[in-house]
Amino acid sequence: MTHTQPGSPATRNIEAELYERLSKVIDPELGRSITDIGMIASIKATLAAAPGATDLTAVADVADASGDAASGLADAGDTYDVTVKVELTVEGCPLSQTITNQINGAVASYPYATLIPHIEVSSMSRDKLADLVAGLKAERRQNPFNKPGIKTRIFAIASGKGGVGKSSVAANLAATFAALGYDTAAIDADIYGFSLPKLFGVHTQPTNLNGMLMPVTAWGVKMISIGMFAGSERAILWRGPRLQRSLEQFLADVWWGSPDVLLLDLAPGTGDMAISVAQALPNAELVVVTTPQPSASDVAVRSGLVALQVPMKVRGVVENMSYFDHNGERLRLFGEGGGARVSQQLTEALGTDVPLLTQLPLQPEIREIGETGRPAVLTPEGALDSSPLAQSFEALAKQLMS
């Protein structure tokens, strides 16, 4: 067995390599490496002493941690106690256990010696946190989704009228994207009739990090909604500039990281919020939701025609509640053809192809499961279900990303 002295190559390189391994651990809220944001204050490796032996200790200041891998310098038969001091961004961080588990895993899986992890958790000092937030805000002084070169695909889910299942489509589509492995974000832009918190079973408020909000994550989707804040149950009578400011705050004052997909659940109709979205996110693609009957499809066309007034691409039409399968018979409870009519009229009016993307069934499970706080396309474990409904949403998601 190799016996190392304080500051010897074995202990120094163990600590340096652990620091490198911990750089792969990502803070779930900020989407950044825990080493990059200063959450690892120190790493201390102690050779576990044989009976009667003297404890030998080396302490590494992680700010100066560097060096090659420890391979060959520590005997594979040695055992070390490793203490990692972690400073969370906020006291009582709800994801602290997730971070701790990842650190434990990174230390315990070290291949060149047996390491026993000991995690000491505290919170950052006020000054350190202020510096961190200042640095993050410096990167995000404005809406991050309209910068040149942004790779986030943005889909605004719209409808001409309420009651067509637009929010249900938005929620299940977001959950599908997340289950397919996309880094997914969602904004509940329906300020008056917010639905996403209930559909995702969210009962917590966003974490306030010195004035910067962390989105709440549920079923793999990072989201924000006015419904997550105290007093949201009271009637909201915002108009014009104040309504637009709410969207700007959701975009710029929330730390989204760099999601692959951003979905917005718009309010029904062609009001202030739809125009604000078009102005703030000119690269957004509009997805119009309708039901088969003429009374819904005629109104749905108006949502798509907002693209004539603002620079927004209409990606396609989703026909919801298209049919109901009962005892082997396909029933058209709300008539048929609405989605095709909207597709045709928008194609003619806009002079570009606006396809009918999918026809979704009317299924009681969408409501029943959704009201429990789980999108109906997911299993209780959070995986994409194998049901025809989930397959339809998977096909829709892949079509939108193609």
Stockholm file with secondary structure:
# STOCKHOLM 1.0

chainA/1-402         MTHTQPGSPATRNIEAELYERLSKVIDPELGRSITDIGMIASIKATLAAAPGATDLTAVADVADASGDAASGLADAGDTYDVTVKVELTVEGCPLSQTITNQINGAVASYPYATLIPHIEVSSMSRDKLADLVAGLKAERRQNPFNKPGIKTRIFAIASGKGGVGKSSVAANLAATFAALGYDTAAIDADIYGFSLPKLFGVHTQPTNLNGMLMPVTAWGVKMISIGMFAGSERAILWRGPRLQRSLEQFLADVWWGSPDVLLLDLAPGTGDMAISVAQALPNAELVVVTTPQPSASDVAVRSGLVALQVPMKVRGVVENMSYFDHNGERLRLFGEGGGARVSQQLTEALGTDVPLLTQLPLQPEIREIGETGRPAVLTPEGALDSSPLAQSFEALAKQLMS
#=GR chainA/1-402 SS CCCCCTTCHHHHHHHHHHHHHHTTCBCTTTCSBTTTTTCEEEEEEEECCCTTCCCEEEEEEGGGCCCCCCTTTSCTTCEEEEEEEEEESSTTCTTHHHHHHHHHHHHHTCSSSEEEEEEEEEECCHHHHHHHHHHHHHHTSSCGGGSTTCCCEEEEEEESSSSSCHHHHHHHHHHHHHHTTCCEEEEEECSSSCCHHHHTTCCSCCEEETTEEECEEETTEEEEEGGGSTTTTSCCCCCHHHHHHHHHHHHHSBCCCCCSEEEEEECSSSSHHHHHHHHHCTTCEEEEEECSSHHHHHHHHHHHHGGGTSSCEEEEEEECSCCEEETTEEECTTCSCHHHHHHHHHHHHHTSCCCEEEECCCCHHHHHHHTTTSCTTBCTTSSBCCSHHHHHHHHHHHHHHC
#=GC SS_cons         CCCCCTTCHHHHHHHHHHHHHHTTCBCTTTCSBTTTTTCEEEEEEEECCCTTCCCEEEEEEGGGCCCCCCTTTSCTTCEEEEEEEEEESSTTCTTHHHHHHHHHHHHHTCSSSEEEEEEEEEECCHHHHHHHHHHHHHHTSSCGGGSTTCCCEEEEEEESSSSSCHHHHHHHHHHHHHHTTCCEEEEEECSSSCCHHHHTTCCSCCEEETTEEECEEETTEEEEEGGGSTTTTSCCCCCHHHHHHHHHHHHHSBCCCCCSEEEEEECSSSSHHHHHHHHHCTTCEEEEEECSSHHHHHHHHHHHHGGGTSSCEEEEEEECSCCEEETTEEECTTCSCHHHHHHHHHHHHHTSCCCEEEECCCCHHHHHHHTTTSCTTBCTTSSBCCSHHHHHHHHHHHHHHC
//
